[in-house]
């Protein structure tokens, strides 16, 4: 991870993949005192995808049944 300094009011870090087949050239994270506010991914074609995060709620309380998975009929299920 490399520190890139301040830009657009955020402190930026850059990470490079260990594996050349990772699907991207680099990933940059824009951080503030509230956490990650932005992410930029640069792919192997030089295209940049920019994501901005807002109204992030950290560790919200979620009802246990909210994400109940029911496998479709005939699906193989491994383990419990």
Backbone as numpy.savetxt, mean C-alpha at the origin, in Angstrom:
# Nx Ny Nz CAx CAy CAz Cx Cy Cz
15.71 1.46 2.11 14.85 2.62 2.11 15.76 3.85 2.11
15.43 4.79 1.22 16.20 6.01 1.08 15.34 7.22 1.41
15.85 8.13 2.21 15.13 9.36 2.52 15.30 10.34 1.36
14.19 10.87 0.86 14.23 11.80 -0.26 14.04 13.25 0.15
13.68 13.49 1.40 13.47 14.84 1.87 12.02 15.28 1.76
11.78 16.60 1.88 10.44 17.16 1.93 10.00 17.62 0.54
8.73 17.33 0.21 8.12 17.80 -1.04 6.61 17.83 -0.81
5.96 18.88 -1.20 4.50 19.02 -1.07 4.04 18.88 0.38
4.85 19.29 1.34 4.47 19.24 2.75 4.60 17.86 3.38
5.19 16.91 2.67 5.38 15.55 3.19 6.84 15.18 3.16
7.24 14.30 4.06 8.58 13.72 4.04 8.50 12.44 3.21
9.41 12.28 2.25 9.34 11.17 1.32 10.45 10.15 1.54
10.07 8.88 1.41 11.00 7.75 1.45 10.84 6.98 0.16
11.93 6.37 -0.31 11.87 5.55 -1.51 12.37 4.14 -1.20
11.65 3.16 -1.70 12.04 1.76 -1.55 12.18 1.15 -2.94
13.21 0.34 -3.11 13.44 -0.37 -4.36 13.22 -1.86 -4.13
12.64 -2.56 -5.10 12.38 -3.99 -4.91 13.67 -4.79 -4.89
13.68 -5.86 -4.12 14.83 -6.77 -4.08 14.86 -7.66 -5.31
13.67 -7.98 -5.82 13.53 -8.89 -6.96 13.20 -8.07 -8.21
13.93 -8.28 -9.28 13.70 -7.55 -10.53 12.34 -7.85 -11.14
11.71 -8.97 -10.76 10.40 -9.35 -11.28 9.27 -8.86 -10.37
9.52 -7.84 -9.58 8.54 -7.37 -8.60 7.34 -6.67 -9.24
7.47 -6.23 -10.48 6.37 -5.55 -11.13 6.44 -4.04 -11.04
7.43 -3.51 -10.32 7.59 -2.07 -10.25 9.07 -1.74 -10.07
9.44 -0.52 -10.44 10.82 -0.06 -10.34 11.12 0.54 -8.97
10.15 1.31 -8.46 10.34 1.94 -7.15 8.99 2.28 -6.55
9.01 2.49 -5.24 7.83 2.91 -4.50 8.26 4.03 -3.57
7.52 5.13 -3.59 7.80 6.25 -2.70 6.61 6.45 -1.77
6.91 6.72 -0.51 5.88 6.96 0.49 6.00 8.39 1.00
4.88 9.11 1.02 4.84 10.47 1.57 4.25 10.42 2.97
5.03 10.84 3.96 4.64 10.72 5.36 4.44 12.09 6.00
3.47 12.13 6.93 3.26 13.30 7.76 3.21 12.82 9.21
2.92 13.72 10.12 2.82 13.32 11.53 1.66 12.35 11.74
0.68 12.35 10.83 -0.47 11.45 10.93 -0.26 10.09 10.30
0.89 9.88 9.63 1.17 8.60 8.99 1.34 8.75 7.49
1.09 7.67 6.76 1.25 7.67 5.30 0.10 8.44 4.67
0.42 9.46 3.87 -0.60 10.26 3.19 -0.57 10.06 1.68
0.56 9.56 1.15 0.66 9.40 -0.30 1.59 8.24 -0.62
1.35 7.65 -1.80 2.23 6.59 -2.29 2.35 6.75 -3.79
3.56 6.58 -4.30 3.79 6.64 -5.73 4.51 5.36 -6.15
3.99 4.70 -7.16 4.59 3.49 -7.71 5.05 3.79 -9.13
6.31 3.47 -9.45 6.84 3.63 -10.79 7.02 2.23 -11.36
6.36 1.96 -12.52 6.44 0.63 -13.10 7.63 0.52 -14.06
7.78 -0.65 -14.68 8.91 -0.92 -15.57 8.84 -0.12 -16.87
7.69 0.50 -17.16 7.54 1.32 -18.36 7.75 2.80 -18.07
8.08 3.12 -16.81 8.28 4.51 -16.42 7.00 5.23 -16.07
5.88 4.52 -16.03 4.60 5.12 -15.67 4.50 5.24 -14.16
3.97 6.35 -13.67 3.83 6.59 -12.24 2.36 6.57 -11.84
2.05 5.78 -10.82 0.71 5.75 -10.23 0.79 6.46 -8.89
-0.03 7.49 -8.71 -0.03 8.27 -7.47 -1.32 8.02 -6.70
-1.17 7.69 -5.43 -2.31 7.47 -4.54 -2.23 8.46 -3.40
-3.35 9.09 -3.06 -3.44 9.98 -1.90 -4.44 9.39 -0.93
-4.09 9.37 0.34 -4.94 8.81 1.37 -5.50 9.95 2.23
-6.82 9.90 2.47 -7.44 10.92 3.31 -8.52 10.24 4.16
-8.87 10.89 5.24 -9.89 10.37 6.15 -9.58 8.95 6.61
-8.32 8.66 6.84 -7.90 7.33 7.27 -8.29 7.13 8.73
-8.92 6.02 9.01 -9.28 5.65 10.38 -8.40 4.46 10.75
-7.54 4.66 11.73 -6.62 3.60 12.13 -7.26 2.70 13.17
-7.14 1.38 12.95 -7.61 0.35 13.87 -9.07 0.54 14.29
-9.99 0.67 13.33 -11.40 0.83 13.70 -11.96 -0.47 14.27
-13.00 -0.34 15.07 -13.69 -1.51 15.60 -14.58 -2.07 14.48
-14.42 -3.35 14.17 -15.19 -3.99 13.12 -15.92 -5.18 13.71
-17.20 -5.29 13.40 -17.99 -6.42 13.88 -17.41 -7.72 13.33
-17.31 -8.77 14.16 -16.71 -10.04 13.73 -17.32 -10.65 12.48
-18.61 -10.49 12.24 -19.25 -11.09 11.08 -19.14 -10.29 9.79
-18.49 -9.14 9.84 -18.41 -8.26 8.67 -17.74 -8.95 7.48
-16.70 -9.72 7.74 -15.94 -10.33 6.65 -16.03 -11.85 6.72
-17.21 -12.36 6.81 -17.41 -13.82 6.87 -17.37 -14.36 5.45
-16.50 -15.37 5.22 -16.36 -15.98 3.91 -17.09 -17.31 3.89
-17.94 -17.49 2.90 -18.63 -18.75 2.68 -18.18 -19.27 1.32
-17.42 -20.37 1.32 -16.91 -20.89 0.04 -18.07 -21.32 -0.86
-17.93 -21.13 -2.15 -18.98 -21.55 -3.06 -19.11 -23.08 -3.08
-20.28 -23.55 -3.42 -20.55 -24.97 -3.47 -19.58 -25.65 -4.43
-18.98 -26.74 -3.97 -18.04 -27.51 -4.78 -16.59 -27.06 -4.67
-16.33 -25.98 -3.91 -14.94 -25.50 -3.76 -14.19 -26.38 -2.78
-12.90 -26.61 -3.05 -12.04 -27.33 -2.12 -11.55 -26.36 -1.06
-11.69 -26.73 0.20 -11.25 -25.91 1.33 -10.16 -26.66 2.05
-9.00 -26.02 2.19 -7.86 -26.64 2.87 -7.75 -26.09 4.27
-7.72 -26.93 5.28 -7.55 -26.50 6.67 -8.81 -25.84 7.21
-8.69 -25.29 8.43 -9.82 -24.61 9.07 -9.68 -23.12 8.97
